[in-house]
Amino acid sequence: MGGNARDEDSGWVSLGVGAKELRLENTLPTGQSFRWRETTEGDYVGVIGQRVVSMRQAPDDVLYRVHCRPSSSSASADAAAIADYFNLEVNLTALSKQWAEADERFRRLEPFLPGCRMLRQDPAECLFSFICSSNNHISRIHGMVERLCAEYGTRLEPDDRLLSARKVAPPKKTPTPKKQKQKRLPNEGVTDENDKEREEKGVSRLATSPASSAPPATPTHLSSSLETLGEPLGSFYAFPTTTQLLGATEERLRLLGFGYRAKFIAGAAAALAAKEDGADAYLLSLREKTPYREAQAALTSLPGVGPKVAACACLFSLDKHAAVPVDTHVWQLAVEHYTPELEGKSLTPKLMEKVEDAIVNVFGEYAGWAHNTLFVAELAHVRASLPEELRTPPRAKVVKKEKREAGSGAKAESKPESNSESDPVAKKRKE
């Protein structure tokens, strides 16, 4: 797929892909990548490799505009790079038809959620981003990823077309209902970030360098206008290579606000760099030559990578289309609709596999893609827009406290699972 129609005046180019194949709002802000910024014009601006790219949704097409590219590349290569990033070789329309025939719930949801695609990200970028997501919420994950890029990545110089673009201001937080007790994921780390940071002898949670994404305080009389206007997009950086991340020390990362994740980032970079043929070749071999379960197991041998983080990396960057990242949110979705027999059981790695297997049995070899549509339907802002009969009812009952596995305290510190329950958009790869 892919088109090349171009508006020479504006620089917008048609990707040649219909809305059933790609809807930006159902793909970019749903927790697969943390590099995209929505603008007040409704576009998305992000970084794909060393390209700064604007994406715009048209009624039955997607337009893109490239603001900078690698010096060795040319405009003719842009479409191929963007098509690869959005996995456009996969025919989502045909797959959706199969899934609708296989599952009644998917059949009813799909008309409301077209174009929920899986991205095909750079494996190292995806892996380190999800190490950052451990027990975290969406705004902090974005901030961490951007600080990591600003501190260790290569600065990119986009053209002047982005000078006037501004980010959409984050929505005001609404009152949160009384928190339920949640099942703890296997290998899940500390759930209270404040407690963890206090344990770290007063290490600052905020970056002390210009890389910090924390905005300065805004005078009250300006706040209402800025909520409408939004902030400038800021600077752009390529995600650091594993070689660049070798310069990331635990001490420096803690000062930048990464907390206990600092040692996992530094440790994973060192472990990947030590692979016989290097990090890039190793990750490429996982993508091209290694079956899903073997690739997942290989990734969990890295510091800070549990089964959920590994499944995310497999699905979002390693072409393991049947991978289903199971967190408490996906667990609840599965119990409600697909595995009621697992109600009340402890969410161990073995049962996480059972949830995955149950979803694969329904949807087949691209089950990870199908599950993504089901997951997007559970995001709070999406669920509220669905007909009431399609909304999964909230699970109000208190879940019994799980028995911890022997030695899980130490294991949690070495393998925190990628999950946080503090933000409605962050629940799979970020809630």
C-alpha positions in Angstrom: 0.0 0.0 0.0 0.9 3.6 -0.1 0.3 6.6 -2.3 2.4 9.5 -3.5 -0.1 12.2 -4.3 1.4 15.5 -3.1 0.2 19.0 -2.3 3.3 20.9 -3.3 2.3 24.0 -1.5 1.7 22.4 1.9 4.0 19.5 1.7 1.3 17.0 2.6 1.5 13.7 0.9 -1.2 11.0 0.6 -0.3 7.7 2.3 -3.0 6.1 0.2 -4.6 4.1 3.0 -8.3 4.1 3.9 -9.8 4.7 7.3 -10.6 1.0 7.8 -6.9 0.3 7.5 -5.6 3.2 9.6 -7.2 5.7 12.0 -4.6 7.8 13.7 -6.7 8.5 16.8 -7.2 4.7 17.3 -3.5 3.9 16.8 -1.1 6.6 18.0 -2.4 7.7 21.4 -3.3 4.1 22.6 -0.1 3.2 24.4 2.1 1.6 21.7 4.5 4.5 21.3 5.3 7.5 23.5 6.8 9.7 20.8 3.7 11.4 19.4 2.3 14.8 20.3 -1.2 15.8 19.2 -1.4 19.4 18.0 -4.2 21.9 18.4 -5.0 21.4 14.6 -5.7 17.7 15.3 -2.5 16.4 13.7 0.1 14.1 15.3 3.7 15.0 15.2 6.3 12.4 16.1 9.7 10.8 15.4 10.2 7.8 13.2 13.8 6.9 13.2 15.5 10.1 12.3 12.5 11.6 10.6 10.2 14.2 12.2 6.8 13.5 10.7 3.4 15.1 10.9 0.4 12.8 10.4 -3.1 14.1 9.5 -6.3 12.1 9.3 -8.4 12.7 6.2 -11.9 11.3 5.8 -10.7 8.2 3.9 -6.9 8.7 3.8 -4.0 9.6 5.9 -1.6 12.4 5.0 2.0 12.8 6.1 4.5 15.6 6.0 8.2 15.0 6.6 10.0 17.9 8.4 13.5 16.3 8.4 15.1 13.0 7.3 18.5 11.3 7.5 21.1 13.0 5.5 21.7 9.9 3.5 18.0 9.5 2.6 15.6 11.3 0.2 11.9 12.1 -0.1 11.4 9.0 -2.2 12.2 6.9 0.8 9.8 8.6 3.2 6.7 6.7 2.1 8.4 3.3 2.5 9.7 4.2 6.0 6.3 5.4 7.1 4.5 2.5 5.6 6.8 0.1 7.4 6.3 1.9 10.7 2.5 1.6 10.3 2.8 -2.1 9.2 0.8 -1.3 6.0 1.7 -4.7 4.5 -0.9 -6.2 6.8 -4.4 -6.1 5.4 -6.4 -5.1 8.5 -9.7 -5.0 6.6 -9.5 -8.6 5.7 -8.4 -9.6 9.2 -11.2 -7.7 10.8 -13.7 -9.5 8.6 -12.3 -12.8 9.9 -12.4 -11.7 13.5 -15.9 -10.5 13.2 -17.0 -13.9 11.9 -15.1 -15.6 14.8 -16.3 -13.4 17.7 -19.6 -11.7 18.4 -18.1 -9.0 20.6 -15.6 -8.0 18.0 -18.3 -7.9 15.3 -20.3 -5.4 17.4 -17.3 -3.2 18.3 -15.5 -3.0 15.0 -17.7 -0.5 13.3 -17.0 2.0 16.1 -13.2 1.4 16.1 -11.9 1.1 12.6 -8.2 1.3 11.8 -6.7 0.1 15.1 -3.3 -0.8 13.7 -0.2 -2.3 15.3 2.9 -0.2 14.9 6.2 -1.8 13.8 8.7 0.2 15.9 12.4 0.0 16.2 13.0 -2.9 18.6 15.4 -1.1 20.9 13.2 2.0 21.1 10.2 -0.1 21.9 12.0 -2.2 24.6 13.5 0.7 26.5 10.3 2.7 26.3 8.4 -0.1 28.0 11.1 -0.5 30.6 10.2 3.1 31.4 6.5 2.2 31.6 6.9 0.0 34.7 4.4 1.0 37.3 3.9 4.3 35.7 1.3 6.6 34.2 1.1 8.0 30.7 2.3 11.6 31.3 5.3 10.3 33.2 6.2 7.7 30.6 6.1 10.3 27.9 8.3 12.6 30.0 10.8 9.8 30.7 11.1 8.8 27.1 11.6 12.4 26.0 14.2 13.0 28.6 16.0 9.8 27.6 16.0 11.0 24.0 17.1 14.5 24.9 19.9 13.3 27.1 21.4 10.6 24.9 19.8 10.7 21.4 20.7 12.8 18.4 19.0 16.2 18.1 16.9 16.5 14.9 16.4 19.8 13.0 12.9 20.0 11.5 11.9 22.6 9.0 10.0 25.8 9.9 6.6 24.3 9.3 6.4 23.3 12.9 7.2 26.7 14.4 3.6 27.6 14.9 2.3 24.2 15.9 1.3 23.7 19.5 0.5 20.7 21.6 -3.0 20.1 22.8 -3.2 20.9 26.4 -3.7 17.8 28.6 -7.3 17.3 29.7 -8.3 18.3 33.2 -8.3 15.3 35.5 -11.8 14.2 36.6 -12.5 12.9 40.1 -11.4 9.3 40.4 -13.8 6.8 42.0 -12.6 5.0 45.1 -9.8 2.8 44.1 -10.4 -0.9 43.9 -7.9 -3.4 45.2 -6.1 -4.7 42.1 -4.5 -8.0 41.3 -0.8 -7.7 41.2 1.0 -8.9 38.2 3.8 -11.5 38.4 7.1 -9.7 38.7 5.3 -6.4 39.2 7.4 -3.8 41.0 6.5 -1.3 43.7 3.0 0.2 43.0 3.5 3.4 45.0 6.2 5.4 43.2 6.3 8.0 46.0 7.2 5.3 48.5 9.8 3.9 46.2 11.4 7.3 45.7 11.4 8.0 49.4 13.3 4.7 49.9 15.9 6.0 47.5 17.2 8.5 50.1 15.7 11.6 48.7 16.8 11.2 45.1 14.9 13.9 43.0 12.1 12.7 40.9 12.5 15.6 38.5 15.2 16.0 35.9 17.7 18.7 36.8 18.7 19.3 33.1 16.9 21.1 30.3 15.8 17.6 29.2 13.1 17.6 31.8 9.6 17.7 30.4 8.1 19.2 33.6 6.5 22.5 32.6 7.2 25.6 34.7 4.5 27.0 36.9 1.9 29.0 35.0 0.4 32.2 36.4 -3.3 31.7 37.2 -4.5 34.5 34.9 -2.8 32.8 31.9 -3.9 29.2 32.6 -7.2 29.4 30.7 -5.7 30.8 27.5 -2.9 28.3 27.6 -5.3 25.4 28.0 -6.8 26.5 24.6 -3.6 27.5 23.0 -1.4 24.6 24.1 2.4 24.5 24.6 5.0 24.7 21.9 6.0 21.3 20.5 9.5 21.7 21.8 12.7 20.0 20.5 12.9 16.7 18.7 15.5 13.9 19.2 16.0 10.5 17.6 15.6 7.7 20.1 19.1 6.8 21.4 20.8 3.8 20.0 21.9 1.0 22.4 25.5 2.2 21.9 24.5 5.7 22.9 22.6 4.3 25.9 25.9 2.8 27.1 26.7 6.3 28.3 23.6 6.3 30.6 24.7 5.7 34.1 22.3 4.7 36.9 23.3 7.8 38.9 22.6 10.1 36.0 19.3 8.5 35.2 18.2 8.7 38.8 19.0 12.5 38.7 16.8 12.7 35.5 13.9 11.2 37.4 13.9 7.5 36.3 13.9 6.2 39.9 14.4 2.5 40.3 14.1 2.0 36.5 17.5 3.7 36.1 19.5 0.5 36.8 17.3 -1.5 34.5 17.9 0.9 31.6 21.6 0.9 32.1 21.7 -2.8 32.8 19.6 -3.7 29.7 21.8 -1.5 27.5 24.9 -3.3 28.7 23.4 -6.7 28.4 22.3 -6.1 24.8 25.6 -4.5 23.8 27.4 -7.6 25.1 25.6 -9.9 22.7 27.9 -11.7 20.3 26.9 -9.8 17.2 25.8 -6.6 19.0 22.4 -5.3 20.1 20.9 -4.5 16.7 21.7 -7.9 15.2 20.5 -9.7 18.3 17.1 -7.9 18.3 16.8 -8.3 14.5 17.3 -12.1 14.9 14.5 -12.1 17.5 12.3 -10.5 14.9 13.2 -12.6 11.9 14.3 -16.0 13.2 12.9 -16.6 16.7 9.3 -17.9 17.5 7.3 -15.7 19.9 7.7 -17.7 23.1 11.4 -18.0 22.6 11.7 -14.3 21.9 9.7 -13.4 24.9 11.8 -15.7 27.1 15.0 -14.1 25.7 13.8 -10.6 26.5 12.9 -11.5 30.0 16.5 -12.4 30.6 17.3 -8.7 30.4 17.2 -6.5 33.5 13.8 -4.9 34.1 11.9 -7.0 31.6 9.1 -9.1 32.8 6.6 -11.1 30.6 4.3 -8.1 30.0 7.1 -5.8 28.8 8.5 -8.6 26.7 5.1 -9.3 25.1 4.7 -5.6 24.3 8.1 -5.5 22.6 7.3 -8.7 20.7 3.9 -7.3 19.5 4.9 -3.7 18.8 8.3 -4.3 17.3 9.3 -7.9 16.6 6.5 -9.1 14.3 5.0 -11.5 16.9 1.4 -10.8 15.8 -0.1 -13.4 18.1 1.4 -11.8 21.3 -1.1 -10.5 23.8 0.4 -8.4 26.6 -1.6 -9.3 29.7 -1.9 -6.8 32.5 -4.7 -6.5 35.0 -6.8 -4.6 32.5 -6.5 -7.3 29.8 -7.0 -9.9 32.5 -10.3 -8.4 33.5 -11.4 -8.0 29.8 -10.6 -11.7 29.2 -12.4 -12.9 32.3 -15.4 -10.9 31.4 -15.7 -12.1 27.8 -13.4 -15.0 27.1 -12.1 -16.9 30.1 -14.7 -16.7 32.9 -13.4 -19.9 34.3 -10.3 -18.0 35.5 -12.3 -15.6 37.7 -10.7 -15.2 41.1 -7.5 -17.1 40.3 -4.1 -15.6 40.9 -2.5 -13.9 37.9 0.7 -16.0 37.5 2.8 -16.2 34.4 1.2 -19.6 33.7 -2.3 -18.1 33.8 -1.1 -15.1 31.7 -0.2 -17.6 29.0 -3.7 -19.2 29.4 -5.3 -15.8 28.8 -3.1 -15.4 25.7 -3.9 -18.9 24.4 -7.6 -18.3 24.9 -7.5 -15.1 22.8 -5.4 -16.8 20.1 -7.9 -19.7 20.0 -10.6 -17.2 19.1 -8.7 -14.8 16.7 -5.8 -16.9 15.3 -2.3 -15.9 14.3 -3.0 -12.1 14.4 -4.7 -12.3 17.8 -2.5 -9.5 19.2 -4.0 -7.2 16.6 -7.5 -8.2 17.4 -7.0 -7.9 21.1 -5.7 -4.3 20.5 -9.2 -3.3 19.1 -10.8 -4.9 22.2 -8.3 -3.1 24.4 -8.9 0.3 22.8 -12.6 -0.2 23.4 -11.8 -0.4 27.2 -9.9 3.0 27.4 -12.1 5.3 29.4 -12.5 8.0 26.8 -13.4 5.4 24.1 -15.7 3.3 26.4 -17.7 6.4 27.2 -18.4 7.0 23.5 -19.7 3.5 22.9 -23.3 2.4 23.1 -24.1 1.4 26.6 -24.6 -2.2 25.7 -21.1 -2.5 24.4 -19.4 -1.1 27.5 -17.7 -3.7 29.7 -19.3 -3.2 33.1 -16.9 -1.9 35.8 -15.6 -4.6 38.1 -16.6 -3.1 41.5 -15.9 -6.1 43.7 -12.7 -6.2 45.8 -10.2 -8.7 44.5 -8.7 -11.0 47.1 -5.1 -10.3 47.8 -2.9 -12.6 45.8 -0.4 -14.9 47.4 3.1 -13.8 46.6 5.4 -16.3 45.0 8.3 -17.4 47.1 11.0 -14.8 46.8 8.9 -12.5 44.7 10.1 -9.4 46.6 13.6 -9.7 45.2 12.3 -10.7 41.8 10.0 -7.7 41.7 13.1 -5.4 42.1 14.9 -7.2 39.3 11.9 -7.7 37.0 9.2 -5.1 37.6 6.3 -5.7 35.3 5.1 -3.0 32.9 1.8 -1.9 34.5 0.4 1.1 36.3 -3.1 1.5 37.5 -3.2 5.3 37.9 -4.3 6.6 34.5 -7.2 5.3 32.3 -5.2 5.6 29.1 -2.2 3.9 30.6 -3.7 0.5 31.5 -2.1 -1.9 29.0 1.2 -0.5 28.1 0.8 2.5 30.4 -2.3 2.7 32.7 
